[in-house]
């Protein structure tokens, strides 16, 4: 190894940089992988199959859940539970909405009146999910900037 490796970001420099910084927990990293693959597969399959749209919504929910992690021993925080509940409601309302639209299109009838209710319920839960993820990211960032105070007792 040459002296140039340490200044250009060689393998040793990368190991030294990541020692002091907290990393994303393994469970959250796995959710990013599964959610990303689910969202991509759902977007591609959504053009041809109804279940693809639901897979895309579930993948986006898993991505949001992964981004709401907390640094520390239990990485699944209270905000993560709110993201999970809002994401599950969004996925379920998306499935119900598209199922009602598809049933009305196949039956050559008008969609029932509760379709708009499902639509607005889905939009509301999506906004709640995204706002909660944003709050979790901001909270995690402010906690990382706060200097740790030693315990003197």
C-alpha positions in Angstrom: 0.0 0.0 0.0 1.3 3.4 -0.9 0.8 6.7 0.9 -1.4 7.8 -2.0 -4.1 5.3 -1.0 -4.9 7.1 2.3 -5.4 10.4 0.5 -7.4 9.2 -2.5 -9.9 7.1 -0.5 -8.3 3.7 -0.6 -9.7 0.7 1.3 -8.0 1.7 4.5 -9.4 5.3 4.3 -12.9 4.0 3.8 -12.7 1.9 7.0 -11.4 4.8 9.0 -14.1 7.1 7.9 -17.0 4.8 8.8 -15.8 4.0 12.4 -17.2 7.1 14.1 -20.4 7.4 12.2 -23.5 5.4 13.0 -24.7 3.2 10.2 -28.2 2.2 9.1 -29.2 -1.0 11.0 -29.1 -4.3 9.1 -32.9 -4.7 9.3 -33.5 -1.3 7.7 -30.9 -2.1 5.0 -32.7 -5.3 4.2 -36.0 -3.4 4.0 -34.5 -1.0 1.5 -33.4 -3.9 -0.6 -36.8 -5.7 -0.5 -38.8 -2.5 -0.8 -36.7 -1.3 -3.8 -37.1 -4.6 -5.6 -40.8 -4.7 -4.8 -41.4 -1.1 -6.1 -39.5 -1.7 -9.3 -41.2 -5.0 -10.0 -44.6 -3.5 -9.1 -44.1 -0.6 -11.5 -43.0 -2.9 -14.3 -45.8 -5.4 -13.7 -48.4 -2.7 -13.0 -48.9 -2.1 -16.7 -50.1 -5.7 -17.2 -51.3 -7.0 -13.9 -53.5 -5.5 -11.2 -51.4 -7.0 -8.5 -48.4 -5.0 -9.7 -49.9 -1.8 -8.5 -50.3 -3.3 -5.0 -46.7 -4.6 -5.1 -45.4 -1.1 -6.0 -47.4 0.5 -3.1 -46.1 -2.2 -0.7 -42.6 -1.7 -1.9 -42.8 2.1 -1.4 -44.2 1.5 2.1 -41.2 -0.8 3.0 -38.8 1.9 1.7 -40.5 4.5 3.9 -40.4 2.1 6.8 -36.7 1.6 6.3 -36.0 5.3 6.2 -37.8 5.9 9.5 -35.2 4.0 11.5 -33.7 5.3 14.8 -30.1 5.0 15.7 -29.7 2.9 18.8 -30.5 -0.6 19.9 -34.2 -0.8 19.0 -34.1 0.7 15.6 -37.8 0.3 15.1 -39.2 3.5 16.7 -42.7 4.8 17.4 -42.5 6.8 14.2 -41.8 3.5 12.4 -45.0 2.1 13.7 -46.9 5.2 12.4 -45.2 4.8 9.0 -46.2 1.1 9.0 -49.8 1.8 9.9 -50.2 4.6 7.4 -48.4 2.6 4.7 -50.6 -0.4 5.2 -53.7 1.8 5.1 -52.4 3.4 1.9 -51.7 0.0 0.3 -55.1 -1.4 1.3 -57.0 1.7 0.1 -55.1 1.6 -3.2 -56.0 -2.1 -3.7 -59.6 -1.4 -2.9 -59.8 1.7 -5.1 -58.4 -0.1 -8.2 -60.4 -3.2 -7.5 -63.6 -1.1 -7.5 -62.6 0.7 -10.7 -61.7 -2.6 -12.4 -65.0 -4.2 -11.3 -66.9 -1.2 -12.7 -65.0 -1.3 -16.0 -65.6 -5.0 -16.4 -69.3 -4.8 -15.5 -69.9 -1.7 -17.7 -71.4 0.1 -14.8 -70.5 3.3 -12.9 -68.1 3.0 -10.0 -69.8 2.9 -6.6 -69.9 6.1 -4.5 -67.3 4.9 -2.0 -64.5 5.0 -4.6 -63.8 8.6 -3.9 -63.7 7.9 -0.2 -61.0 5.2 -0.8 -59.1 7.5 -3.0 -59.0 10.3 -0.5 -58.3 7.9 2.4 -55.3 6.6 0.4 -54.0 10.1 -0.4 -54.4 11.1 3.3 -52.5 8.1 4.5 -49.8 8.6 1.9 -49.3 12.2 3.1 -49.2 11.0 6.7 -46.6 8.3 5.9 -44.4 10.8 4.0 -44.6 13.4 6.7 -43.7 10.9 9.4 -40.7 9.7 7.4 -39.6 13.3 7.0 -40.1 13.8 10.8 -38.0 10.7 11.6 -35.2 11.8 9.3 -35.1 15.3 10.8 -35.3 13.9 14.3 -32.4 11.5 13.6 -30.4 14.3 12.1 -30.9 16.6 15.0 -30.0 13.9 17.5 -26.8 13.2 15.6 -25.8 16.8 15.8 -26.5 17.2 19.5 -23.3 16.7 21.5 -23.4 13.9 24.0 -23.3 15.1 27.6 -21.3 12.8 29.9 -23.2 11.4 32.9 -21.7 12.9 36.1 -23.9 11.1 38.6 
